[in-house]
């Protein structure tokens, strides 16, 4: 699955197009890239990631579970 939005055809060109905006941004260099990631991929991440608000779980448990598949 492509992680970037289908609207982004050339990542290097996007960087070139945003270069001045980044350099001139105040109070420090920054840019905002709306719709940068593929929405379907982000939805899948949300589905795969445990809902930590409903269960007290440690980061170690999450990492161990993902590694072992348990």
C-alpha positions in Angstrom: 0.0 0.0 0.0 1.3 3.5 -0.9 1.7 5.5 2.3 1.4 8.9 0.5 -1.8 10.5 -0.8 -2.6 9.6 -4.4 -2.5 13.4 -5.0 1.3 13.4 -4.4 2.9 12.3 -7.6 6.5 13.6 -7.1 7.7 14.0 -3.5 11.0 15.7 -4.6 9.0 18.2 -6.6 6.7 18.8 -3.6 9.7 19.6 -1.5 11.0 22.1 -4.1 7.6 23.7 -4.4 7.4 24.2 -0.6 11.0 25.3 -0.1 10.4 29.1 0.0 7.2 28.6 2.2 9.3 26.6 4.6 12.2 29.0 4.8 10.0 32.1 5.2 7.6 30.7 7.7 7.3 32.5 11.1 8.2 32.2 13.9 10.4 29.4 12.7 10.8 27.4 9.4 7.9 25.0 9.0 5.2 23.8 6.5 1.9 22.1 6.7 1.2 19.3 4.3 -2.6 18.7 4.2 -3.6 15.3 3.0 0.0 14.1 2.9 -0.8 10.5 3.9 -3.0 8.0 2.2 -6.4 8.0 4.1 -6.9 4.3 3.7 -3.5 3.5 5.2 -4.2 5.8 8.2 -7.5 4.1 8.7 -5.8 0.7 8.7 -3.2 2.0 11.3 -6.1 3.1 13.6 -7.7 -0.3 13.2 -4.5 -2.2 13.9 -3.5 -0.1 16.9 -5.1 -0.9 20.3 -7.5 1.6 21.8 -5.5 2.6 24.8 -8.3 4.7 26.3 -10.3 1.5 27.0 -7.5 -0.6 28.5 -4.5 0.1 30.7 -1.6 -1.2 28.7 2.1 -0.5 28.6 4.1 0.4 25.5 6.3 -2.7 26.2 3.2 -4.9 26.0 2.2 -3.4 22.6 5.7 -3.9 21.2 6.0 -7.5 22.5 2.5 -8.3 21.2 3.4 -7.0 17.7 6.7 -8.9 17.6 5.3 -12.2 18.8 1.9 -11.9 17.1 0.2 -12.9 20.4 
